[in-house]
Structures are given as structure tokens and as C-alpha cells.
Amino acid sequence: MDLKEEALELHRKHRGKIEVKSVVKLEENRDLSLTYTPGVAEVSKVIAENKELVWDYTIKGHTVAVVTDGSAVLGLGNIGPEAALPVMEGKALLFKELGGVDAFPICLNTQEVEEIISIVKALAPVFGGVNLEDISAPRCFEVEEGLQDLGIPVMHDDQHGSAVVVLAGLINAAKVVGKRMENLKVVISGAGAAGSATAKLLSGKVADILVADSKGLIYEGREGLDKYKENLARITNKNKKSGDLKEALKGADVFIGVSKGNLLTADDIKLMAGKAIVFSLANPVPEIMPEEAKKGGAYVVASGRSDYPNQINNVLAFPGLFKGALEVRADRITEEMKLEAAYALAGLVEKPNAENIIPNTLDKRVAQAVAEAVMKAWKGER
């Protein structure tokens, strides 16, 4: 049985991957009186008097909504909410298994920004956090911005989860090649959700960042930039360099690909500085396959794939980020939280080498380490 058949059989057999389970027994009339009527009315009255107590008496304090509109699902594109559901179920499974956080998929049958914002706001009383997922750019930026006053952490994981793991991997990769972070020249292919967030998180921590979209390098004054790329231009490309991706690679220390497969060749990697770092993260087909990157002289290579060393996967970030945020009842995910999460993640690899710059995606230490870093950051900011 091949992967396709096995995956279909697993999902058909279980009719999905998650379920709702009770945490209290229901065996006697007394149990019914406590969990439902008349006892539950006492809980409702207490919460009605003080809404903050909903965190103590209900699922809110440990439950996250995984919200999508189905517009940018994996590498499949705009496939809609029904087809997105198994992916969001999978996300909920990862939250529970890796972070001990309960999560539920919310797949919306709308791709209108204001409608998505309105629906999520209306759902907010149930959840302690909102994980936005697989919403296409630039609408994902608008949706996330529109929900920051919700009073609970709202994070678009394709942006910030990816950025946290990239930074963690880069911290260790720099150690392996013997270069200082502040001296690195970084080239990012892709100005969508992951590319933009990665550039912002790396800004000020490396020497310079050049970001390329499908039309070439982004720089201040380039025609046709939307407001999000204009903001990106202000914090990257200090010398306002124009040209294409290959021009940008000349002398670069780091390539981070979050765009599309088969974009580069070994000859392109040869344009980079010695001991180059290549994070080729398009999935399932990277911008350049790891063996091809090494043929071009790359010293440290990472991808988004599980069948190669150094898998850069946002599953290393989001369970712990939300676990920590829920624990301290944070009202948002801050930059300091993301930075501390990245440092904690990097620190779990005690002796990084070219084949080991990031923890394994199933490393059970990860979520707790990230959560503790998030909690520390939040308390330090208060």
C-alpha cells in the first residue's frame, strides 16, 4: 500500500483524526446534576458576574481555534474549506499530541477579510487563542491585524511559526559555519506570509536582508508594491539593490527559500560566499534539492522535508507558543515571545553540526521549552 492509499484508508477508518472526549464521569444522577442541570447553572451565574472566570471554569483556558478559509492549503492552493478540514484536523492533532493543548478546526466558507474577522470575533468567547492557518497573502496580514485587539493571542502560523523555526535553525547554522549572526548577508526568496515574517524577525539581527518576489528584489521606491511590501522594503535591502534572485545570491551567506520548487541549481549556489547556508523550504519540492545545494558548495542545508536532515517545520513552534501564552493568559503573541522561543529552540541542540541544527519535529522536549520561554518573555514584558 503506497502513501496515498494508506493515508486515505487511515482517514476513512477513523472518519478524521480527532474527537471530543469528556473529562468527568457520567454514571449516576449526581454526576448529571453536577455537570449539567441544575449544577451547571451555578457556574453560569458565577461567570455572568465576572466574565474572567470563564478561564477557570470552562475549556477556554486550554483551547485554541484553528481557523482557515481554505485559500492557501499546503501546496495545493485555494481548495476551499471542506478540503482544508483534514489539514486543520491534523493541526489540532499536533497541538494536542505535542503541546497538550486542545484545538478545534474552524473552516470558514468565506474568503472576505471583514467577514472572517467578524466571525472569529464572534467565536472568541469559546477559545483562549486563535491559530490562523493557510490563508493566502496579503489577506492573511489583514485578518491577523484586524484581530489583534481580541484580548487573546491570535497568530498566523504560516508567518510567525515559520519565522521562529527559521531563526532557531539559523542561530545554530551560523555557529556551525563559524560566522556571526550580525555579519550575515541573507537572501529570502518569497515575500508572502513566511518570507515577510522571517525578514521582520531577522531584521536588526543580521547585516542585511534581500527579499525577492516573482518580480525581483524588493526595495524602497520599486513600483507596484502593496503596503505590506512597502513596509518590508523599509527594513530590508539597505542599499536599495535591484535585480533578480540570482544577482542577490552573489556573495550571500544565507539563502532562505519560501517560494516555489526547482528555482535554483548548484551553479547558483556557487555564487554565494564560502560555507554557504541554504534553507530550501518550499514543500514538497524545495527551491533546490539538498544534494544539489551541497554540490554547489553549501555547507549547511535545511529543507521542509522529513526525509532529509534539518527539517524546518513550524510544528516546532506553534504548540509551545500557544501553550505558554495560554498558561499566562497573554492577550497577544509578542515579538519578544517569538525571539525567546527561537533561542530556546536553538538551545535544545547542544552540539550543532551540519546535519543537526534543529531538534527533531517529534522531540518531546520542544513544546515545554518553547512554552517556558514564552511565559518568561510575557512576564518580563509586563
N, C-alpha and C positions, 0 to 999 in steps of 0.2 A: 504494500500500500504506500503510495507516494504522499508527500506533504499535503497536497491539495485534498486528496481523498481522506486522509487521516484527520485533517482539520475540520472538514465538513462533517465527518462521522462524529467527532467529539462534540461539536456544537448541536448536531441533530439529537444525539443521545441524551444530552443534558438540557436541551432546549435553552441554550445560553450558558453562562458561566457563573452567575451569582444568584443568590436567593435572599429573602428576608427571613431571619430567624428570631424567635423570641428569646429573651434572656431571663425570663421569670417563668416559673411553673404555672400551669393552669390545670389543676387536678381536682380542686374542691370548690365549693361555693364561696368559701372565704377568699380564695385566690381571685375569683371573679369580682368579688366585692372590692378588693384592693386595687386590682389592675384596671377595672372598668367601673361601671356604676355600682354603688354610689361613691366609692372612694376616690375615683379619678376627679370628681367634681371639686374635692378639696384642693387637689393640686392645681386645677384650673383657676380656682379663686385666688390662690396664693400668687400665681403668675399674673393674673389680671391686676393685682395690686402693685406688683413690681415685675415688669417685663424682663428685667435682667435675670430673674430666677429661672427663666426658660433654659438657660445654660446648665443649671444644676439638676433640673427635673425631667429633661427630655433628651432626645438624641442629638439636639442641635450642637452640643459641645464636642461631639466626635464624628460629625457627618459632613461630608463635602458633596456639593453638586458638581458633576462633570458635564459641562454644557457645551453643545456644539450645534451648528446649523448645517453640518454635512457638506460644507463648501470646499474644504481642502483636506480630505481624509487620506492620511498616509501619502503614498504616491499616486493615489487613484483619482485625485481631483474632486470636482463637485459632483458627488454621487448621491447626495441627499441624506435626510435624517434616518430613514429606515436602514439604508446600507451602512450608515455610520454607527448604528446601535451596537453591533458586535465589537467594534473597536472601543466604544465608550464602556461597554461591559468589561472588556479587558483592562481598561484603565482602572475601573472600580476594583477589579480583582487585585491589581498591583497595589493599589492603596491599602487594601486590607492585608494581603499576604506579606508585604514588605514593610508597611508602616503602622499596621494596626489601626488604620483609620477607615471608618465606614464611608462608603461613597456610593452614589447612585447616578446612573446615566440619565441625562435630560437632553433629548434630541429634538430640536425645535423645527417646526415646519414653516420657517420663515427665514429669509436672509436680509431682512430690513434692519438696519442698525438700531434705529429708535425702538422698533418692536422687540428686538432681542433684549435691549436694555430694560425696557418696561416689564417684560416677562420675568427676567431674572430678579429685578427689584421686588416684584410681587411674590416670588418664591422665597425670598431671603429669610423670612421668619423661621423656616424649617432648618436651614443649613448654617453651619459655622464657618463655611468658606466656599468659594466658587472657583473651580478649575476650568477655565475656558480652554477649549481644545478644538483643533482642526477647523478654525475659522480663517478664511483667506484674508491676506493683506490687500489693501490697507484697512479693511473694515475691522479686523481684529484689534488694531490700535484704537479705533474709535470706540468699540464696545468696551474694551478694558478701561479706557479713560473715563467713559460715562458711568462706570460702576465703582469708582474709587471712593465715593462718599457713602458707600453702602453700610459701613460700620463693621464689616467682616472682611477678611483678606480675599481679594479677587486677583487671580493671576492667570495670564495666558501662558500656559506651559510651553507651547512651541517657541515662545520668545525666551522667557526667563529661566525655565528649567534647562533648556539647551545651553544658554549662556553660562549658567553656573557650572555645568559639567565641562564645557569647553575651557573655562578659566582654570578649573581644577587640573585638567589634563595639561594645560599649557604651563602652569606653575612647575609641574614635575618634569615636563619635556625640556623646559629651559635648564633645569638642573642637570639633566642627562647630557645635554649638548654643551654645557659649561658656559651658557650665556645668561646675562642678567635681564630680567623682565623689562626693566626700564630702557634697555638698549634695543629691544626687538622692533624690527620693521615687519608689520603684519599686513597681509593682503587677505581680504574676505570676498569671496565670490557669492553674491546673493544679498539683496537688500530687502528681503521680506522679513517675516517675523523673527526667525532665528538670527539672521545676519545683522539686522538692526539692533536687537537686544545684545548680541555679542559685542558689537562695536561699542555700544554705550557702556557695557560693563568693563571692557578693556580700556576705555578712554582714560588717559591720565596715568595708566599703569605700564604702558609700552611707549616706545619712541614715536611711532606714527602708525596710523591705520589707513589703508587704502581700501575702499569698498567699491566693488564693481557690480553693476546690474546688467541687464541684457543690452544696454546701450553704451556701456563702457564705464569708466571711472566716474564716481560722483564727486563733485567739487562745487564750492560756492560759486554761484553765477551760471551754472550749467542750465540751459533752457529745459523747460518741461518737467522740472522737479515738483512733486507734490510737497505739502507742508512737512510730511514726515521725513522725506529725503532731504529737504532743506535743513531740517534740524540735524540730520545725520551729517550733512556737509559741514556744518559749523563745528563739529567735534572731531572730524577726520580730515585726512589729506591736507596737512598743514601748508604744503607748497602749491596747492590747487593744481595738481598734476592731472593732465588729461590723457586720453589714450585708452587702450583696451587692457584686458586682464593680463595678457602675456607681457605687455610693456610694464605693467605694475610688478610682475614677478622678478624683474631684473634686480638682483641684489637683495631680495626679500629674505628674511629669516624664517617667516612662518606663512603658510598658506592654510586658510580655513575655508573649506567649501561647504556651502549650504544652499546649493542651487540645483544643478542637474548632472546626470551621469555622463561619463565619457567626454569630459570637457578638456582634459589635459593629457599630454603624453610625457614620456620620460624626457624628451628633449626640452619640454617646457620647464620641468623641474631642474634641469641643468642650468637654467638661467638664474636660479636662486643662489643665495650665499651658501658657503660651506656649512655642513652639518644642518641642513635644512629640516624644518619641522613641517610635516604635511598632515593636516586633519581633513580628510576627504569624506564628508559626512552625508552626501546625498545617498538616499536609500530606496531600493536595494542596490542600485547601481551607482557607485561612487563617481565623483568627478574624475578620479584616476584610481585604478585598482592598486592596492598596496604593493604588490610585487613590481608593478610598472613604476611606481613612485620610487621605490628603492633602486630600481635600475637607473633612474635619473639622478641618484645620489642622495635621496632623502635619508636622514639618519634616524628620525623618529617618525613613525607613521601610525595614524589612528583612522578609524572609519566608524560608521554606524552599524556595522555588521557584527554578528556574534560569532562568525566563523573565522575571524582574524583577531590577533591580539589588540588590546587598547580600544575596546568598544566605547565610543562616546554616546551614551544613551541617557536621555533625561529622566529615566526611571531611577537614576542615582540621586536625583534631586527632589522631585515633587513629593514623594511620600514623607520625607523628613521635613521639608519646608512647611507643609501643612500640619504635620504632627506637632512641630514646635510652635507654630502660630496658634493652633487651637489650644495648646496647653496653657499659653499665656494670655489667651483671649485677645490676640492682636487684632487691630481693626484694619490692617493692611500688611502687605509684604513690602519691606523697605529695601533700599539699595544696600544698607549695612547688613541686613539679614542675608541677602544673596552673596555678598562678599564673604561673610563669615562662613556661610555654608560651603562655598568653594574652597576656602582654606582648610576647613575641617575634612572635606572630601579628599583633598590632596594629601593631607596629613595621614590618612589611613594607609598610604603606600610608604612604608618605612624606608625602603631602599629602591627608589625608582630606577629602572633601566629602560632601554629602548623598546623592550617587549612588555613593559609593565609600568605604565604611568598613571593608571586609574584603577580603582577597585573593580572587581567583578560585579556585574549587574545584580547578581543574587547574593552578594555578600551581606549577611545579616547584621553586620555592624553599622552599615551605612546610614540607614534611616535614623537610628538613635543618635549617631554622631552629628548628623546634619540638624536634627531637631534640637539637640543641646546647644549647638552653635546659634541657631535661630533664636532660641529663648534668651541666651546670653546677650545677643545683639539687641533684642527688643527691650530687655531690662536696662541695658546700657544707654539706650536712646530715650528712656523715659525720665 
